[in-house]
Amino acid sequence: MKISVTAKTRSRKPSVTKTGGRRYVVAVAAIPERGKANAAIADSLAAYLGVSPSRVRIVSGAGARQKIFEIN
């Protein structure tokens, strides 16, 4: 399953919010540097969806706010 994610980095309160269908807004405290934020987003999504972090991978948008993640 592929989902669309809007990333919010440097957030004071990390959260995952479903905005409809397969769209999510994920706020993380990590900074967008060297993949730190992408890893934090993947971990947050895994915890929210109740799957192992190894099952969540980024498909596109690694350097953008709009990202596509795949959940296996």
C-alpha positions, 0 to 999 in steps of 0.5 A, spaced: 500 500 500 502 506 498 500 513 502 502 520 501 505 524 506 506 531 508 512 532 512 512 537 518 519 537 521 522 541 527 515 540 530 515 541 538 509 535 538 510 529 534 504 527 531 501 523 525 494 525 522 490 522 517 487 527 513 483 522 508 484 516 504 491 514 504 493 521 506 497 523 512 500 529 515 506 527 519 510 532 524 517 530 527 522 533 531 528 531 527 531 536 522 531 535 515 538 533 514 542 527 511 535 523 512 534 524 519 527 526 518 525 521 513 527 516 518 523 519 523 517 519 519 518 512 517 518 510 524 512 514 526 508 511 521 510 504 523 508 506 530 501 509 528 500 503 523 502 498 528 507 495 523 515 493 523 519 499 521 522 495 516 516 494 512 515 502 511 520 505 506 520 511 502 518 511 494 519 518 492 520 525 495 526 524 499 528 531 499 521 534 498 515 536 503 510 531 499 513 524 500 510 517 498 511 511 502 510 504 501 507 499 507 509 492 505 
